[in-house]
Amino acid sequence: MTEEHVLEGGNASDFVVRVDNTVRKPWEEASGRVHGYLQALGAAGLDVPRVWGRDSDGVRSSSSSAATWL
């Protein structure tokens, strides 16, 4: 089983975890707009996280390609 690592210091969600090379956090009201913005930035050539979707519990999953993990 893959281990979850709690990520601290954010200000937008109650919880955020890293699992392998994905970041998982609750789906929020603005999540759809944020994902659209990230897609536009990615289309312009910037290295941004890729959104993979959300699960049945409302948790969204994104790649962590733009992040460096210590």
Biopython code that builds the backbone (N, CA, C, O; Angstrom):
import numpy as np
from Bio.PDB.StructureBuilder import StructureBuilder

atoms = [
    (1, "MET", "N", (0.832, -1.190, 0.000)),
    (1, "MET", "CA", (0.000, 0.000, 0.000)),
    (1, "MET", "C", (0.870, 1.245, 0.000)),
    (1, "MET", "O", (1.904, 1.282, 0.668)),
    (2, "THR", "N", (0.468, 2.244, -0.731)),
    (2, "THR", "CA", (1.221, 3.484, -0.836)),
    (2, "THR", "C", (0.980, 4.351, 0.390)),
    (2, "THR", "O", (-0.147, 4.462, 0.872)),
    (3, "GLU", "N", (2.030, 4.953, 0.881)),
    (3, "GLU", "CA", (1.952, 5.754, 2.098)),
    (3, "GLU", "C", (1.572, 7.202, 1.790)),
    (3, "GLU", "O", (2.049, 7.781, 0.814)),
    (4, "GLU", "N", (0.712, 7.780, 2.626)),
    (4, "GLU", "CA", (0.333, 9.185, 2.514)),
    (4, "GLU", "C", (1.251, 10.013, 3.404)),
    (4, "GLU", "O", (1.572, 9.614, 4.523)),
    (5, "HIS", "N", (1.669, 11.172, 2.895)),
    (5, "HIS", "CA", (2.479, 12.117, 3.659)),
    (5, "HIS", "C", (1.687, 13.412, 3.762)),
    (5, "HIS", "O", (1.384, 14.041, 2.748)),
    (6, "VAL", "N", (1.352, 13.811, 4.980)),
    (6, "VAL", "CA", (0.591, 15.037, 5.194)),
    (6, "VAL", "C", (1.467, 16.232, 4.835)),
    (6, "VAL", "O", (2.614, 16.325, 5.274)),
    (7, "LEU", "N", (0.919, 17.146, 4.035)),
    (7, "LEU", "CA", (1.615, 18.380, 3.674)),
    (7, "LEU", "C", (1.031, 19.507, 4.509)),
    (7, "LEU", "O", (-0.185, 19.702, 4.532)),
    (8, "GLU", "N", (1.876, 20.235, 5.180)),
    (8, "GLU", "CA", (1.430, 21.303, 6.071)),
    (8, "GLU", "C", (1.773, 22.664, 5.495)),
    (8, "GLU", "O", (2.621, 22.783, 4.611)),
    (9, "GLY", "N", (1.105, 23.689, 6.006)),
    (9, "GLY", "CA", (1.432, 25.052, 5.638)),
    (9, "GLY", "C", (0.501, 25.670, 4.621)),
    (9, "GLY", "O", (0.633, 26.858, 4.325)),
    (10, "GLY", "N", (-0.426, 24.922, 4.080)),
    (10, "GLY", "CA", (-1.372, 25.489, 3.127)),
    (10, "GLY", "C", (-2.444, 26.310, 3.810)),
    (10, "GLY", "O", (-2.611, 26.237, 5.028)),
    (11, "ASN", "N", (-3.169, 27.089, 3.029)),
    (11, "ASN", "CA", (-4.211, 27.907, 3.623)),
    (11, "ASN", "C", (-5.565, 27.738, 2.941)),
    (11, "ASN", "O", (-6.495, 28.486, 3.241)),
    (12, "ALA", "N", (-5.695, 26.783, 2.039)),
    (12, "ALA", "CA", (-6.925, 26.664, 1.269)),
    (12, "ALA", "C", (-7.731, 25.406, 1.560)),
    (12, "ALA", "O", (-8.879, 25.314, 1.126)),
    (13, "SER", "N", (-7.181, 24.445, 2.271)),
    (13, "SER", "CA", (-7.870, 23.175, 2.498)),
    (13, "SER", "C", (-7.643, 22.690, 3.919)),
    (13, "SER", "O", (-6.660, 23.048, 4.569)),
    (14, "ASP", "N", (-8.570, 21.870, 4.385)),
    (14, "ASP", "CA", (-8.418, 21.270, 5.704)),
    (14, "ASP", "C", (-7.285, 20.269, 5.732)),
    (14, "ASP", "O", (-6.580, 20.150, 6.734)),
    (15, "PHE", "N", (-7.101, 19.534, 4.615)),
    (15, "PHE", "CA", (-6.009, 18.563, 4.559)),
    (15, "PHE", "C", (-5.468, 18.468, 3.143)),
    (15, "PHE", "O", (-6.196, 18.626, 2.163)),
    (16, "VAL", "N", (-4.186, 18.208, 3.066)),
    (16, "VAL", "CA", (-3.513, 17.968, 1.790)),
    (16, "VAL", "C", (-2.499, 16.865, 2.050)),
    (16, "VAL", "O", (-1.733, 16.936, 3.011)),
    (17, "VAL", "N", (-2.492, 15.844, 1.196)),
    (17, "VAL", "CA", (-1.534, 14.752, 1.348)),
    (17, "VAL", "C", (-0.827, 14.499, 0.024)),
    (17, "VAL", "O", (-1.364, 14.764, -1.052)),
    (18, "ARG", "N", (0.399, 13.977, 0.133)),
    (18, "ARG", "CA", (1.149, 13.548, -1.034)),
    (18, "ARG", "C", (1.163, 12.031, -1.027)),
    (18, "ARG", "O", (1.469, 11.413, -0.008)),
    (19, "VAL", "N", (0.834, 11.434, -2.157)),
    (19, "VAL", "CA", (0.898, 9.986, -2.348)),
    (19, "VAL", "C", (1.697, 9.757, -3.623)),
    (19, "VAL", "O", (1.253, 10.124, -4.711)),
    (20, "ASP", "N", (2.871, 9.153, -3.493)),
    (20, "ASP", "CA", (3.782, 8.997, -4.630)),
    (20, "ASP", "C", (4.025, 10.366, -5.254)),
    (20, "ASP", "O", (4.498, 11.276, -4.573)),
    (21, "ASN", "N", (3.709, 10.529, -6.536)),
    (21, "ASN", "CA", (3.932, 11.831, -7.179)),
    (21, "ASN", "C", (2.617, 12.568, -7.425)),
    (21, "ASN", "O", (2.502, 13.343, -8.375)),
    (22, "THR", "N", (1.621, 12.323, -6.560)),
    (22, "THR", "CA", (0.366, 13.067, -6.654)),
    (22, "THR", "C", (0.114, 13.820, -5.365)),
    (22, "THR", "O", (0.609, 13.446, -4.302)),
    (23, "VAL", "N", (-0.662, 14.885, -5.472)),
    (23, "VAL", "CA", (-1.122, 15.667, -4.328)),
    (23, "VAL", "C", (-2.627, 15.516, -4.286)),
    (23, "VAL", "O", (-3.298, 15.659, -5.308)),
    (24, "ARG", "N", (-3.169, 15.224, -3.099)),
    (24, "ARG", "CA", (-4.611, 15.010, -2.952)),
    (24, "ARG", "C", (-5.167, 15.950, -1.909)),
    (24, "ARG", "O", (-4.622, 16.096, -0.815)),
    (25, "LYS", "N", (-6.271, 16.586, -2.277)),
    (25, "LYS", "CA", (-6.923, 17.543, -1.383)),
    (25, "LYS", "C", (-8.406, 17.586, -1.699)),
    (25, "LYS", "O", (-8.820, 17.124, -2.762)),
    (26, "PRO", "N", (-9.222, 18.137, -0.792)),
    (26, "PRO", "CA", (-10.665, 18.173, -1.034)),
    (26, "PRO", "C", (-11.025, 19.026, -2.251)),
    (26, "PRO", "O", (-10.346, 20.001, -2.572)),
    (27, "TRP", "N", (-12.106, 18.633, -2.916)),
    (27, "TRP", "CA", (-12.649, 19.416, -4.017)),
    (27, "TRP", "C", (-13.363, 20.611, -3.409)),
    (27, "TRP", "O", (-14.260, 20.438, -2.584)),
    (28, "GLU", "N", (-12.989, 21.802, -3.796)),
    (28, "GLU", "CA", (-13.579, 23.027, -3.266)),
    (28, "GLU", "C", (-14.461, 23.681, -4.331)),
    (28, "GLU", "O", (-14.435, 23.276, -5.493)),
    (29, "GLU", "N", (-15.224, 24.668, -3.945)),
    (29, "GLU", "CA", (-16.120, 25.361, -4.871)),
    (29, "GLU", "C", (-15.366, 25.938, -6.070)),
    (29, "GLU", "O", (-15.875, 25.909, -7.190)),
    (30, "ALA", "N", (-14.175, 26.455, -5.848)),
    (30, "ALA", "CA", (-13.401, 27.088, -6.917)),
    (30, "ALA", "C", (-12.505, 26.109, -7.682)),
    (30, "ALA", "O", (-11.810, 26.526, -8.608)),
    (31, "SER", "N", (-12.500, 24.840, -7.328)),
    (31, "SER", "CA", (-11.566, 23.882, -7.935)),
    (31, "SER", "C", (-11.680, 23.821, -9.453)),
    (31, "SER", "O", (-10.658, 23.760, -10.136)),
    (32, "GLY", "N", (-12.880, 23.835, -9.993)),
    (32, "GLY", "CA", (-13.055, 23.789, -11.443)),
    (32, "GLY", "C", (-12.404, 24.974, -12.140)),
    (32, "GLY", "O", (-11.768, 24.814, -13.182)),
    (33, "ARG", "N", (-12.561, 26.164, -11.566)),
    (33, "ARG", "CA", (-11.944, 27.360, -12.154)),
    (33, "ARG", "C", (-10.422, 27.307, -12.039)),
    (33, "ARG", "O", (-9.712, 27.699, -12.966)),
    (34, "VAL", "N", (-9.930, 26.828, -10.913)),
    (34, "VAL", "CA", (-8.479, 26.704, -10.728)),
    (34, "VAL", "C", (-7.909, 25.733, -11.751)),
    (34, "VAL", "O", (-6.852, 25.991, -12.326)),
    (35, "HIS", "N", (-8.597, 24.617, -11.985)),
    (35, "HIS", "CA", (-8.117, 23.639, -12.961)),
    (35, "HIS", "C", (-8.110, 24.211, -14.360)),
    (35, "HIS", "O", (-7.185, 23.950, -15.129)),
    (36, "GLY", "N", (-9.127, 24.990, -14.709)),
    (36, "GLY", "CA", (-9.144, 25.654, -16.012)),
    (36, "GLY", "C", (-7.965, 26.602, -16.176)),
    (36, "GLY", "O", (-7.352, 26.664, -17.242)),
    (37, "TYR", "N", (-7.653, 27.335, -15.121)),
    (37, "TYR", "CA", (-6.522, 28.262, -15.142)),
    (37, "TYR", "C", (-5.206, 27.496, -15.315)),
    (37, "TYR", "O", (-4.351, 27.898, -16.105)),
    (38, "LEU", "N", (-5.044, 26.391, -14.574)),
    (38, "LEU", "CA", (-3.833, 25.585, -14.709)),
    (38, "LEU", "C", (-3.697, 25.023, -16.124)),
    (38, "LEU", "O", (-2.593, 24.969, -16.665)),
    (39, "GLN", "N", (-4.808, 24.607, -16.723)),
    (39, "GLN", "CA", (-4.764, 24.098, -18.098)),
    (39, "GLN", "C", (-4.316, 25.189, -19.066)),
    (39, "GLN", "O", (-3.534, 24.927, -19.979)),
    (40, "ALA", "N", (-4.809, 26.411, -18.869)),
    (40, "ALA", "CA", (-4.407, 27.524, -19.738)),
    (40, "ALA", "C", (-2.917, 27.813, -19.586)),
    (40, "ALA", "O", (-2.224, 28.043, -20.577)),
    (41, "LEU", "N", (-2.424, 27.803, -18.352)),
    (41, "LEU", "CA", (-0.990, 28.028, -18.134)),
    (41, "LEU", "C", (-0.160, 26.916, -18.763)),
    (41, "LEU", "O", (0.882, 27.181, -19.363)),
    (42, "GLY", "N", (-0.617, 25.671, -18.628)),
    (42, "GLY", "CA", (0.085, 24.541, -19.236)),
    (42, "GLY", "C", (0.113, 24.645, -20.748)),
    (42, "GLY", "O", (1.126, 24.339, -21.378)),
    (43, "ALA", "N", (-1.007, 25.080, -21.339)),
    (43, "ALA", "CA", (-1.078, 25.245, -22.794)),
    (43, "ALA", "C", (-0.131, 26.341, -23.277)),
    (43, "ALA", "O", (0.306, 26.332, -24.428)),
    (44, "ALA", "N", (0.181, 27.285, -22.387)),
    (44, "ALA", "CA", (1.112, 28.363, -22.727)),
    (44, "ALA", "C", (2.568, 27.945, -22.524)),
    (44, "ALA", "O", (3.484, 28.735, -22.750)),
    (45, "GLY", "N", (2.777, 26.691, -22.095)),
    (45, "GLY", "CA", (4.131, 26.180, -21.973)),
    (45, "GLY", "C", (4.711, 26.172, -20.577)),
    (45, "GLY", "O", (5.878, 25.818, -20.407)),
    (46, "LEU", "N", (3.946, 26.547, -19.576)),
    (46, "LEU", "CA", (4.454, 26.537, -18.211)),
    (46, "LEU", "C", (4.331, 25.143, -17.604)),
    (46, "LEU", "O", (3.425, 24.385, -17.950)),
    (47, "ASP", "N", (5.240, 24.815, -16.706)),
    (47, "ASP", "CA", (5.216, 23.534, -16.004)),
    (47, "ASP", "C", (4.297, 23.675, -14.792)),
    (47, "ASP", "O", (4.690, 24.233, -13.768)),
    (48, "VAL", "N", (3.088, 23.175, -14.916)),
    (48, "VAL", "CA", (2.091, 23.280, -13.849)),
    (48, "VAL", "C", (1.582, 21.886, -13.495)),
    (48, "VAL", "O", (1.684, 20.963, -14.303)),
    (49, "PRO", "N", (1.034, 21.730, -12.285)),
    (49, "PRO", "CA", (0.467, 20.429, -11.930)),
    (49, "PRO", "C", (-0.657, 20.027, -12.881)),
    (49, "PRO", "O", (-1.415, 20.876, -13.349)),
    (50, "ARG", "N", (-0.759, 18.747, -13.159)),
    (50, "ARG", "CA", (-1.827, 18.219, -14.008)),
    (50, "ARG", "C", (-2.905, 17.625, -13.113)),
    (50, "ARG", "O", (-2.606, 16.836, -12.216)),
    (51, "VAL", "N", (-4.125, 17.990, -13.347)),
    (51, "VAL", "CA", (-5.236, 17.499, -12.536)),
    (51, "VAL", "C", (-5.707, 16.160, -13.092)),
    (51, "VAL", "O", (-5.995, 16.041, -14.283)),
    (52, "TRP", "N", (-5.782, 15.154, -12.222)),
    (52, "TRP", "CA", (-6.186, 13.814, -12.637)),
    (52, "TRP", "C", (-7.664, 13.554, -12.389)),
    (52, "TRP", "O", (-8.212, 12.596, -12.933)),
    (53, "GLY", "N", (-8.321, 14.376, -11.588)),
    (53, "GLY", "CA", (-9.743, 14.189, -11.325)),
    (53, "GLY", "C", (-10.030, 14.106, -9.844)),
    (53, "GLY", "O", (-9.214, 14.515, -9.018)),
    (54, "ARG", "N", (-11.210, 13.569, -9.507)),
    (54, "ARG", "CA", (-11.563, 13.415, -8.104)),
    (54, "ARG", "C", (-12.228, 12.071, -7.883)),
    (54, "ARG", "O", (-12.813, 11.483, -8.793)),
    (55, "ASP", "N", (-12.124, 11.602, -6.653)),
    (55, "ASP", "CA", (-12.684, 10.289, -6.334)),
    (55, "ASP", "C", (-14.098, 10.417, -5.784)),
    (55, "ASP", "O", (-14.641, 11.519, -5.712)),
    (56, "SER", "N", (-14.689, 9.304, -5.399)),
    (56, "SER", "CA", (-16.071, 9.298, -4.920)),
    (56, "SER", "C", (-16.239, 10.026, -3.591)),
    (56, "SER", "O", (-17.361, 10.367, -3.217)),
    (57, "ASP", "N", (-15.138, 10.270, -2.868)),
    (57, "ASP", "CA", (-15.199, 11.015, -1.618)),
    (57, "ASP", "C", (-14.999, 12.509, -1.827)),
    (57, "ASP", "O", (-14.980, 13.267, -0.857)),
    (58, "GLY", "N", (-14.849, 12.947, -3.079)),
    (58, "GLY", "CA", (-14.654, 14.363, -3.367)),
    (58, "GLY", "C", (-13.221, 14.829, -3.214)),
    (58, "GLY", "O", (-12.972, 16.027, -3.085)),
    (59, "VAL", "N", (-12.274, 13.903, -3.227)),
    (59, "VAL", "CA", (-10.864, 14.279, -3.112)),
    (59, "VAL", "C", (-10.275, 14.364, -4.511)),
    (59, "VAL", "O", (-10.368, 13.420, -5.295)),
    (60, "ARG", "N", (-9.666, 15.507, -4.814)),
    (60, "ARG", "CA", (-9.054, 15.668, -6.135)),
    (60, "ARG", "C", (-7.604, 15.235, -6.096)),
    (60, "ARG", "O", (-6.948, 15.295, -5.056)),
    (61, "SER", "N", (-7.122, 14.806, -7.223)),
    (61, "SER", "CA", (-5.758, 14.311, -7.343)),
    (61, "SER", "C", (-5.061, 15.061, -8.463)),
    (61, "SER", "O", (-5.588, 15.175, -9.570)),
    (62, "SER", "N", (-3.869, 15.572, -8.168)),
    (62, "SER", "CA", (-3.081, 16.323, -9.144)),
    (62, "SER", "C", (-1.662, 15.795, -9.146)),
    (62, "SER", "O", (-1.184, 15.260, -8.145)),
    (63, "SER", "N", (-0.990, 15.950, -10.282)),
    (63, "SER", "CA", (0.429, 15.583, -10.323)),
    (63, "SER", "C", (1.226, 16.618, -9.559)),
    (63, "SER", "O", (0.775, 17.747, -9.364)),
    (64, "SER", "N", (2.390, 16.236, -9.136)),
    (64, "SER", "CA", (3.254, 17.163, -8.426)),
    (64, "SER", "C", (4.449, 17.534, -9.283)),
    (64, "SER", "O", (5.540, 17.756, -8.758)),
    (65, "SER", "N", (4.262, 17.606, -10.596)),
    (65, "SER", "CA", (5.373, 17.846, -11.504)),
    (65, "SER", "C", (6.064, 19.176, -11.285)),
    (65, "SER", "O", (7.254, 19.303, -11.572)),
    (66, "ALA", "N", (5.354, 20.159, -10.789)),
    (66, "ALA", "CA", (5.943, 21.482, -10.598)),
    (66, "ALA", "C", (6.526, 21.653, -9.200)),
    (66, "ALA", "O", (6.975, 22.745, -8.851)),
    (67, "ALA", "N", (6.526, 20.596, -8.396)),
    (67, "ALA", "CA", (6.998, 20.703, -7.025)),
    (67, "ALA", "C", (8.257, 19.867, -6.805)),
    (67, "ALA", "O", (8.492, 18.875, -7.495)),
    (68, "THR", "N", (9.035, 20.276, -5.859)),
    (68, "THR", "CA", (10.197, 19.514, -5.451)),
    (68, "THR", "C", (9.976, 19.058, -4.022)),
    (68, "THR", "O", (9.705, 19.872, -3.140)),
    (69, "TRP", "N", (10.091, 17.768, -3.795)),
    (69, "TRP", "CA", (9.844, 17.215, -2.470)),
    (69, "TRP", "C", (11.159, 16.990, -1.759)),
    (69, "TRP", "O", (12.113, 16.472, -2.340)),
    (70, "LEU", "N", (11.202, 17.378, -0.511)),
    (70, "LEU", "CA", (12.396, 17.190, 0.306)),
    (70, "LEU", "C", (12.312, 15.883, 1.050)),
    (70, "LEU", "O", (13.228, 15.538, 1.798)),
]
sb = StructureBuilder()
sb.init_structure("model")
sb.init_model(0)
sb.init_chain("A")
sb.init_seg("    ")
for serial, (resi, resn, name, xyz) in enumerate(atoms, 1):
    if name == "N":
        sb.init_residue(resn, " ", resi, " ")
    sb.init_atom(name, np.array(xyz, "f"), 0.0, 1.0, " ", f" {name:<3s}", serial, name[0])
structure = sb.get_structure()
